[in-house]
Each structure stands twice: as structure tokens, then as C-alpha cells.
Amino acid sequence: MPLPSTSDTISRDYLDAKAIAFATGPYWIKLLVSNALAGSIIGPHGSRLSKLELDTATVIRISPKGQFFPTTHDRVMVIAAKDGQGASRAIRRICGTILKLGCHLHSTQQSRGHQKDVSIAFRLAVP
């Protein structure tokens, strides 16, 4: 789905098209992600999330900060795609983000003199 033509405002038609694409799927994947991972996926002002959606032909929603899946401290991320390939591309990109975030956190821990292993994960939420 192409970005709107004006950079200052997002057209109502564009937002409507994204809402329809999200609602109609027909492929959806629901994941639980940590707040740190959600922030890494979203990026500054949503820039990384927008690029991820464009590159993978998906529509992605992440629950707002502080809104967690019941009995967890994880945010909900839902990926909607019109085909399995788009969903697969999005998952691969998200796995790459996890690896980058894990490497960054690991190097930060080591630079502070901590020897603990860093673990980053996402979980598939069923249903």
C-alpha cells in the first residue's frame, strides 16, 4: 500500500484503506512482544513500522504503551497480510530486529561490566 502523496498529512482515504486491509487479511499473526521490542519495531515517530509495512505489504498494529496482554507485561502485535508471503517477510524482518536489539543490549550490558545473558523473545499468541 503506497504512502499518501502529501508528507504533512495522512489522507483519510489512506487510513481507510489500511483499516480495510487490516480487517480483511486474510492472514493474521498475533504476537506478544516486549515494550523494548515494540519500540524498536515502531521506531522514531512510527518510521520503522511504516517502512516494514511498505516493504512487506502488510498492515501491523501494536497495542499502545502500557496496554498489555492479560497476565503478562507484553504488548500485542497483530500482522495482517493478503498472502502468506507478506506475513512471512514481516516475521523475518521482526526476527532481524530482535537479533539487532539483543546484540545492542548484550553489548550495553558488557560495557557496564554485567556478565548476565540477555534474552529477547516474542511469543505467538493463540488464538
ABEGO torsion letter per residue (X at the ends): XBBBABAABBBAAAAAAAAAAAAAOABBBBBBBBAAAAAAAAEBGGAAAAAAAAAAGBBBBBBBBGBBBBGBABBBBBBBBABAAAAAAAAAAAAAAAAAAAAAAAAAAAAAGBABBBBBBBBBBOX
